[in-house]
């Protein structure tokens, strides 16, 4: 009858070598995480300044449900339509969760007043929308293709200066809709 081999114990020297190797591997893994974190961090990254900072929206675009949740969208308080003359606009650009680019453009920001609910008007204007005063003109550009909101409302919480904030519910002639809120500002020079 054959007896199973008797297990042998590692000598202290072997145990010490194995422990040293494991410590080096662990240190290498930790260092890799630290370096990766440093490589992707941006010390000037803007922190949220309000509970509703950024853009949150959902709706139906081209018959498909879309959702947007972006903490720091691209924001312009100025001319968002280069090539159509110089005018005043407010716009933010973000991507839907599945990667569609959405630009929200207020074409006549002079009508914005804090604590005011403005009706959306389907004005027939291009570079002269700043003259529209009987409601708010909103264009939504989906992957560069512009469409004008034909109904709905925008409820203003803050007007441009430092920030622009509002809730909105937009309807479009083709049955699409987009609703949500934004609380945005342009990046400061040190954040660019």
HELIX and SHEET records of a PDB file:
HELIX    1   1 UNK A   12  UNK A   40  1                                  29    
HELIX    2   2 UNK A  109  UNK A  111  5                                   3    
HELIX    3   3 UNK A  129  UNK A  131  5                                   3    
HELIX    4   4 UNK A  189  UNK A  191  5                                   3    
SHEET    1   A 6 UNK A  64  UNK A  70  0                                        
SHEET    2   A 6 UNK A  54  UNK A  61 -1                                        
SHEET    3   A 6 UNK A 177  UNK A 184 -1                                        
SHEET    4   A 6 UNK A 164  UNK A 171 -1                                        
SHEET    5   A 6 UNK A 151  UNK A 158 -1                                        
SHEET    6   A 6 UNK A 116  UNK A 119 -1                                        
SHEET    1   B 5 UNK A  74  UNK A  78  0                                        
SHEET    2   B 5 UNK A  89  UNK A  95 -1                                        
SHEET    3   B 5 UNK A 101  UNK A 106 -1                                        
SHEET    4   B 5 UNK A 138  UNK A 142 -1                                        
SHEET    5   B 5 UNK A 145  UNK A 148 -1                                        
END                                                                             
